[in-house]
Each structure stands twice: as structure tokens, then as C-alpha cells.
Amino acid sequence: MGDPLGGAEIVPTERHSALVLRLDGQAQSYVDLDDPTFLAFDYVRRLGDVLDGFAQPGHTVRIVHVGGAGLTLPRYVAATRPRSAQVVLEPDVALTEMVRAELPLPPRSGIKVRPQDGRTGVAGLRSDSVDLVLVDAFAGGRVPGDLATAEFFADAGRVLAPGGLLLLNLADRAPFTWTRRVLAGVLTTFVTASVHLEAATRRGRRAGNVLVVAGEDAATVDRVTAHLRTRPSDFEVVAGAQVGATFGGGRAFTDADTEPSPRPGEA
């Protein structure tokens, strides 16, 4: 469906109402137009579990998504928490137009897409104005370096209301040298964090998604982490003292000294 747009294309799936957005040949977003609560990718389902642990379905949330692509999670929030205030920061205007045309948003979704990169968009938000900042942004298969610095995490902490959470979708492999540096930066602002990844990735058998849940209120992070432990998932929970033991020892990235996540073939 649709001609490739700068390496982007939308293709059908085995589910009659579902399509996949592919970027540069890789599946980026899975969208079921009839059932936006169906989260096909394991890491997206895990992020959905984080949202459910933070606020019960039906309760509105204020959330900023850094990275838009097919808008899978914004659709999930709109379906499970109607009237939530959602801002999506997606600098690729052509991609957004393609998604709106071929994967249309439901009426009155409350999803606002701004043509801005994550740093610019977050910098323009009011302090204490959102409940969740979710970073799921890739360029050429890599998390941009400017979204991995202590300065960015400080700004994310500024815009979060008390009890708010920062959620990161990273990509890495053992020994997680890059992730260790990202986590060090996260913990310059946030009191605590938990890390979630599949067993095969944790044991170094393959690269994979590394999810980070961080907050300035330890009780909120603990509550969400406890909820995640009850959910069926291939993702393991690394929390408390295990975080330092498994992912400690890194030196925080700064705006003067940063790099994107490893290339897909290297991670």
C-alpha cells in the first residue's frame, strides 16, 4: 500500500485491519485500525503495560511521545484513556502525512502531532505539565545521541509533574556499554529506575530493546515495576540494587560528548 517514501512504506499483515509501517526495510510500527489495543510487538506491549501500571484504563493522562512513526502507542492511549492530552514530537513531516493518509487517526483522538525533534519539542513545554515522557525515536535504526544526554534528561524531568515517569526505548546488546552511559545520565536527574529486556538480550545472545522506566518518586516506579512483574512477558525486570550491579559503571553522556545507539548490525 503506497509507494515507498524516503525508505518508508505501509504494508498489509495477516490481520485484515492491521498494517505495518516499514522504514528502510525494517518493521517500525504495527497498527490495527479496528483494534488499537492490539500491540503486536513485544516491546510495545511492554510499554503498554507500563502505561497500565501507571494509570488504570479510563483514567486520563498527559503524555508526550518523542518519536511518532505509525502512532501505535498514542492510538492505544486514546482507546484506553479517552480525552487524554497527547503530544507527539515527530520531525518527519512527510512521514506523518503518509501515516495520516493511510493509517488515519480516529475522530476526536486528542492526538496532536508537532513537526519538531525531541529536544526542541520538550524544551518548549511548560514545567510540571505532563505525566509521562515516552522516548521511542530512531533515525537510521539508531536512537539519536541528543536524546541520550544528561541535559536532555534534566529537561524531561523539568516538564514532568510530581509522580511523573520517563520511559525510554533503547537498543543495545551486552555488555551494554552505551546503555550504561545513558542510565548514568538518567540517574543524574531521576531518583530511581528499572530496566526491562528479554532474557536472550540480557544474557548476550542477541541485541534487543532495552526499556527504562525512571522517576523522581520511587514509590511510583516501584508500583509500576510491581505491576510489570505480574504481566505475562518475555521481558525480565531489573530493579533496585540489580540495576547498579547489571548496568552501573557508566559515565553520563553530555551534549558535548554523546553518540547515538550502536548501529543495528553492531548492537
LONU-658555 format. One record per residue (C-alpha): y, z, x; residue number from 1. Coordinates in pm, 1 decimal, m for minus. Each point is the difference from the previous one (the first is absolute). Layout:
# residues N
+----------+----------+----------+-----+
!        v !        w !        u ! num !
+----------+----------+----------+-----+
!        Y !        Z !        X ! NUM !
...
+----------+----------+----------+-----+
END
This chain:
# residues 267
+----------+----------+----------+-----+
!        v !        w !        u ! num !
+----------+----------+----------+-----+
!      0.0 !      0.0 !      0.0 !   1 !
!    326.2 !   m109.4 !    156.2 !   2 !
!     67.1 !   m169.8 !    330.1 !   3 !
!      2.2 !    216.2 !    313.0 !   4 !
!    350.0 !    138.5 !     59.2 !   5 !
!     56.6 !     85.5 !    362.8 !   6 !
!   m365.9 !     98.5 !     29.7 !   7 !
!     m7.3 !    164.8 !   m345.5 !   8 !
!   m223.3 !   m109.6 !   m286.6 !   9 !
!   m137.0 !    152.1 !   m320.1 !  10 !
!   m368.0 !    m65.2 !    m71.7 !  11 !
!   m234.5 !     88.8 !   m288.4 !  12 !
!   m276.6 !    263.4 !     17.1 !  13 !
!   m325.7 !     63.4 !   m182.9 !  14 !
!    196.8 !    199.7 !   m261.1 !  15 !
!    160.3 !   m239.7 !   m246.8 !  16 !
!    330.5 !    191.7 !     m9.6 !  17 !
!     21.6 !     83.6 !    370.1 !  18 !
!    149.0 !   m189.8 !    292.2 !  19 !
!     41.5 !     64.0 !    370.6 !  20 !
!    313.4 !    m58.0 !    202.8 !  21 !
!    m95.6 !   m126.2 !    344.7 !  22 !
!    239.7 !      2.2 !    293.6 !  23 !
!    m88.9 !   m199.6 !    310.4 !  24 !
!   m358.3 !    m26.7 !   m119.6 !  25 !
!    m50.3 !    372.5 !    m63.8 !  26 !
!    m27.8 !    169.9 !   m338.7 !  27 !
!    317.4 !    205.3 !    m40.2 !  28 !
!     12.9 !    103.6 !   m366.6 !  29 !
!   m251.8 !      2.0 !   m286.1 !  30 !
!    164.5 !     m8.3 !   m342.9 !  31 !
!   m176.7 !     23.0 !   m334.9 !  32 !
!    259.3 !   m113.5 !   m252.9 !  33 !
!   m194.2 !    140.4 !   m297.2 !  34 !
!    m91.1 !    330.8 !    165.3 !  35 !
!    251.1 !    113.6 !    264.3 !  36 !
!   m191.4 !    328.0 !     36.7 !  37 !
!   m285.7 !   m191.5 !    165.4 !  38 !
!     55.6 !     49.0 !    373.1 !  39 !
!   m251.0 !   m217.2 !    184.0 !  40 !
!     83.4 !     77.4 !    363.3 !  41 !
!   m129.3 !    335.6 !    123.0 !  42 !
!    322.6 !    102.6 !    173.4 !  43 !
!    205.7 !    m87.2 !   m308.4 !  44 !
!   m235.7 !    204.1 !   m217.2 !  45 !
!     49.7 !    288.7 !    242.5 !  46 !
!    378.3 !    m31.1 !    m28.8 !  47 !
!    m42.0 !      1.7 !   m376.4 !  48 !
!   m196.8 !    324.7 !     34.2 !  49 !
!    290.0 !    145.4 !    201.4 !  50 !
!    239.2 !    m89.9 !   m281.2 !  51 !
!   m233.5 !    156.8 !   m255.1 !  52 !
!    m23.7 !    317.8 !    206.5 !  53 !
!    376.3 !     19.2 !     32.1 !  54 !
!     81.5 !    m48.1 !   m369.2 !  55 !
!   m237.4 !    m22.1 !   m292.9 !  56 !
!    m10.9 !   m332.4 !   m185.9 !  57 !
!    270.0 !     m4.0 !   m264.1 !  58 !
!    247.7 !    192.1 !    215.6 !  59 !
!    282.8 !   m216.7 !    126.9 !  60 !
!     70.6 !    m27.3 !    372.4 !  61 !
!    282.2 !   m143.6 !    209.4 !  62 !
!   m155.7 !   m214.2 !    270.0 !  63 !
!    115.9 !   m238.5 !    270.6 !  64 !
!   m249.1 !   m256.3 !    125.4 !  65 !
!     73.0 !   m139.1 !    346.0 !  66 !
!   m179.0 !   m333.4 !    m17.8 !  67 !
!    m71.6 !   m186.1 !   m321.6 !  68 !
!   m240.7 !   m295.9 !     34.7 !  69 !
!   m183.6 !    m28.7 !   m335.9 !  70 !
!    144.2 !    329.4 !   m132.9 !  71 !
!   m344.7 !    146.8 !    m67.5 !  72 !
!     95.7 !    367.6 !     25.4 !  73 !
!    331.9 !    m38.1 !   m185.5 !  74 !
!   m199.1 !   m155.2 !   m285.8 !  75 !
!   m243.5 !    293.4 !     12.9 !  76 !
!    283.7 !    252.1 !    m21.6 !  77 !
!    163.6 !   m189.9 !   m287.9 !  78 !
!   m329.9 !     m1.3 !   m192.4 !  79 !
!    m93.2 !    363.9 !     61.9 !  80 !
!    350.2 !    151.2 !      1.4 !  81 !
!    224.2 !   m204.8 !   m229.5 !  82 !
!    375.6 !     35.8 !     47.4 !  83 !
!    m38.4 !     96.2 !    364.9 !  84 !
!    286.4 !   m113.6 !    221.7 !  85 !
!   m135.8 !   m236.1 !    265.7 !  86 !
!    181.6 !   m186.4 !    274.3 !  87 !
!   m185.9 !   m252.0 !    216.1 !  88 !
!    150.0 !   m104.6 !    333.5 !  89 !
!   m128.0 !   m349.0 !     80.0 !  90 !
!    210.9 !   m222.6 !    228.3 !  91 !
!   m201.1 !   m319.5 !    m63.3 !  92 !
!    190.9 !   m147.9 !   m295.2 !  93 !
!   m220.0 !   m311.8 !    m22.5 !  94 !
!   m313.4 !    214.3 !    m17.5 !  95 !
!    148.5 !    217.4 !   m275.6 !  96 !
!     94.6 !   m309.7 !   m201.9 !  97 !
!   m353.4 !   m136.3 !     40.8 !  98 !
!   m152.2 !    329.4 !   m115.2 !  99 !
!    233.7 !     25.5 !   m299.5 ! 100 !
!    m90.0 !   m355.8 !   m104.7 ! 101 !
!   m377.7 !     16.7 !     43.0 ! 102 !
!    m64.0 !    374.8 !    m37.5 ! 103 !
!    266.7 !     93.3 !   m256.1 ! 104 !
!     94.4 !    363.5 !    m46.5 ! 105 !
!    m51.0 !    151.6 !   m343.5 ! 106 !
!    308.8 !     33.5 !   m221.1 ! 107 !
!    210.4 !    311.5 !     56.1 ! 108 !
!   m205.0 !     97.0 !    306.8 ! 109 !
!    292.0 !    185.1 !    158.3 ! 110 !
!    m81.7 !   m164.5 !    335.7 ! 111 !
!    308.9 !   m109.4 !    193.0 ! 112 !
!    m57.1 !   m223.1 !    303.2 ! 113 !
!    279.0 !      0.1 !    257.8 ! 114 !
!     14.7 !   m271.7 !    269.2 ! 115 !
!     34.1 !    250.2 !    283.9 ! 116 !
!   m204.9 !    114.5 !    295.7 ! 117 !
!   m125.4 !    357.9 !      1.6 ! 118 !
!    253.8 !    144.3 !    241.6 ! 119 !
!    300.3 !   m152.1 !   m179.1 ! 120 !
!   m128.1 !     85.7 !   m345.5 ! 121 !
!    m87.7 !    361.1 !     76.8 ! 122 !
!    331.9 !     52.7 !    181.3 ! 123 !
!    180.6 !   m101.7 !   m318.1 ! 124 !
!   m172.2 !    259.1 !   m221.3 ! 125 !
!    160.9 !    328.1 !   m101.9 ! 126 !
!   m129.0 !    322.7 !    150.4 ! 127 !
!   m257.4 !    193.0 !   m205.4 ! 128 !
!    m28.7 !   m295.5 !   m240.2 ! 129 !
!   m372.2 !    m89.4 !     m4.9 ! 130 !
!   m336.7 !    173.1 !    m25.6 ! 131 !
!   m207.2 !   m238.5 !    210.8 ! 132 !
!     64.3 !   m244.4 !    283.2 ! 133 !
!   m299.1 !   m230.3 !     42.0 ! 134 !
!     m7.0 !   m222.1 !    309.5 ! 135 !
!   m245.0 !   m289.1 !    m29.0 ! 136 !
!    171.2 !   m277.2 !    193.9 ! 137 !
!   m143.4 !   m255.8 !    239.1 ! 138 !
!    143.7 !   m295.7 !    188.2 ! 139 !
!   m254.0 !   m231.4 !    158.2 ! 140 !
!   m269.3 !    256.7 !    m73.6 ! 141 !
!    185.6 !    278.7 !    184.4 ! 142 !
!    201.6 !    299.0 !   m119.2 ! 143 !
!    356.3 !    m67.2 !    122.8 ! 144 !
!    106.1 !    223.2 !    287.0 ! 145 !
!    324.8 !    107.4 !   m167.1 ! 146 !
!   m205.2 !    167.2 !   m274.2 ! 147 !
!   m186.2 !    213.7 !    254.6 ! 148 !
!    285.9 !    193.0 !    163.7 ! 149 !
!    116.6 !    359.2 !    m20.9 ! 150 !
!    339.1 !   m125.3 !   m120.3 ! 151 !
!   m154.5 !   m181.3 !   m294.8 ! 152 !
!   m208.3 !    301.5 !    m97.9 ! 153 !
!    309.2 !    219.3 !     14.7 ! 154 !
!    176.4 !   m235.6 !   m241.0 ! 155 !
!   m303.7 !     m3.7 !   m229.0 ! 156 !
!      8.6 !    379.8 !      0.9 ! 157 !
!    368.1 !    m11.2 !    m92.3 ! 158 !
!    m54.1 !   m204.7 !   m315.6 ! 159 !
!   m298.9 !    204.3 !   m120.5 ! 160 !
!     64.9 !    273.1 !   m253.7 ! 161 !
!   m150.9 !    346.8 !     63.0 ! 162 !
!   m376.6 !    m24.2 !    m29.1 ! 163 !
!      5.0 !   m375.6 !     62.3 ! 164 !
!   m254.0 !   m190.5 !    206.6 ! 165 !
!     m0.8 !   m275.0 !    261.1 ! 166 !
!   m304.4 !   m231.1 !    m22.3 ! 167 !
!    m83.8 !   m241.9 !    281.2 ! 168 !
!   m257.1 !   m277.6 !     12.0 ! 169 !
!    m63.5 !    m69.7 !    368.5 ! 170 !
!   m253.5 !   m217.0 !    183.9 ! 171 !
!   m168.5 !    107.4 !    322.6 ! 172 !
!   m329.2 !     73.4 !    170.8 ! 173 !
!   m137.2 !    275.0 !    225.1 ! 174 !
!    131.5 !    156.1 !    218.4 ! 175 !
!    305.0 !    m38.7 !   m233.9 ! 176 !
!    257.2 !     m7.9 !    277.8 ! 177 !
!    258.7 !   m164.6 !   m226.9 ! 178 !
!    m72.8 !    227.3 !   m297.3 ! 179 !
!     32.8 !    309.4 !    219.4 ! 180 !
!    354.4 !   m102.4 !     86.5 ! 181 !
!     83.7 !    m74.6 !   m363.4 ! 182 !
!   m134.8 !    336.2 !   m110.9 ! 183 !
!    201.8 !    176.9 !    269.8 ! 184 !
!    310.8 !   m162.6 !   m147.1 ! 185 !
!    m97.9 !     97.8 !   m354.0 ! 186 !
!    m37.9 !    362.8 !    103.9 ! 187 !
!    349.7 !     10.6 !    150.9 ! 188 !
!    126.0 !      0.0 !   m361.0 ! 189 !
!   m286.1 !    111.7 !   m220.7 ! 190 !
!   m170.8 !    338.9 !      8.1 ! 191 !
!   m352.5 !   m125.1 !    m52.0 ! 192 !
!   m210.1 !   m311.5 !    m42.2 ! 193 !
!   m352.4 !   m103.5 !    m86.0 ! 194 !
!   m171.2 !   m319.1 !    117.6 ! 195 !
!   m253.9 !   m210.1 !   m191.3 ! 196 !
!   m226.4 !   m269.7 !    140.8 ! 197 !
!   m349.8 !   m135.5 !    m40.6 ! 198 !
!   m280.1 !    154.8 !    203.8 ! 199 !
!    m67.4 !   m325.2 !    186.9 ! 200 !
!    364.0 !    m18.0 !    107.8 ! 201 !
!     13.9 !    366.3 !     98.8 ! 202 !
!   m310.9 !    m38.8 !    214.0 ! 203 !
!    133.6 !   m307.7 !    175.7 ! 204 !
!   m241.1 !   m253.6 !   m144.4 ! 205 !
!    277.5 !   m219.9 !   m137.4 ! 206 !
!    370.8 !    m17.3 !    m66.6 ! 207 !
!    127.1 !     99.2 !   m340.6 ! 208 !
!    267.9 !    151.3 !   m217.4 ! 209 !
!    133.1 !    341.5 !     98.8 ! 210 !
!    185.0 !    174.9 !   m282.9 ! 211 !
!    243.4 !    285.2 !     65.3 ! 212 !
!    126.3 !    244.3 !   m264.5 ! 213 !
!    290.5 !    212.7 !    125.5 ! 214 !
!    244.4 !    245.1 !   m153.3 ! 215 !
!    242.5 !    281.1 !     67.5 ! 216 !
!   m177.5 !    215.0 !   m258.4 ! 217 !
!   m343.4 !     93.9 !    133.2 ! 218 !
!   m115.2 !    112.4 !   m345.3 ! 219 !
!     56.1 !   m348.6 !   m143.4 ! 220 !
!   m188.9 !   m169.9 !    283.9 ! 221 !
!   m283.2 !    253.4 !    m35.9 ! 222 !
!    m18.1 !    m59.3 !   m376.1 ! 223 !
!    m20.4 !   m376.0 !     41.5 ! 224 !
!   m254.9 !     33.5 !    280.7 ! 225 !
!   m216.7 !    226.3 !   m216.8 ! 226 !
!     11.7 !   m260.4 !   m276.3 ! 227 !
!   m104.6 !   m273.6 !    242.5 ! 228 !
!   m304.3 !    199.3 !    106.5 ! 229 !
!   m124.8 !    m19.9 !   m360.3 ! 230 !
!     31.6 !   m377.8 !    m27.1 ! 231 !
!   m289.3 !   m236.2 !     73.5 ! 232 !
!    106.4 !   m196.4 !    306.2 ! 233 !
!   m115.6 !   m125.6 !    337.2 ! 234 !
!    316.6 !    151.7 !    147.6 ! 235 !
!    m38.4 !    325.6 !    191.1 ! 236 !
!    265.7 !    270.7 !    m11.7 ! 237 !
!    144.3 !    133.4 !    325.4 ! 238 !
!    222.6 !    298.9 !    m74.1 ! 239 !
!    125.5 !    328.6 !    142.1 ! 240 !
!    m97.8 !     71.7 !    359.2 ! 241 !
!   m218.6 !   m312.6 !      2.2 ! 242 !
!    310.7 !   m220.7 !      0.0 ! 243 !
!    117.0 !    126.4 !    337.5 ! 244 !
!   m351.5 !     m2.2 !    141.5 ! 245 !
!    m64.2 !   m359.1 !   m109.1 ! 246 !
!    343.1 !   m163.4 !     15.9 ! 247 !
!    210.3 !    230.0 !    219.1 ! 248 !
!    146.3 !    m61.8 !    342.5 ! 249 !
!    225.1 !   m291.8 !    m87.0 ! 250 !
!    363.6 !    m47.1 !     95.2 ! 251 !
!    220.7 !    m96.8 !   m292.7 ! 252 !
!    130.1 !   m354.6 !    m16.4 ! 253 !
!    379.3 !    m29.0 !    m10.8 ! 254 !
!    228.1 !   m290.6 !    m83.9 ! 255 !
!     47.0 !    m50.1 !    374.2 ! 256 !
!   m373.2 !      8.8 !     71.8 ! 257 !
!   m224.6 !   m138.4 !   m270.2 ! 258 !
!   m260.6 !   m264.3 !    m72.4 ! 259 !
!   m180.4 !   m135.4 !   m304.9 ! 260 !
!   m359.8 !     90.1 !    m76.2 ! 261 !
!   m269.4 !   m176.5 !    204.3 ! 262 !
!    m65.5 !   m363.2 !    m80.7 ! 263 !
!   m281.5 !    m44.4 !   m253.9 ! 264 !
!   m232.2 !   m129.9 !    270.9 ! 265 !
!     84.1 !    295.7 !    224.2 ! 266 !
!      0.4 !    280.8 !   m259.0 ! 267 !
+----------+----------+----------+-----+
END
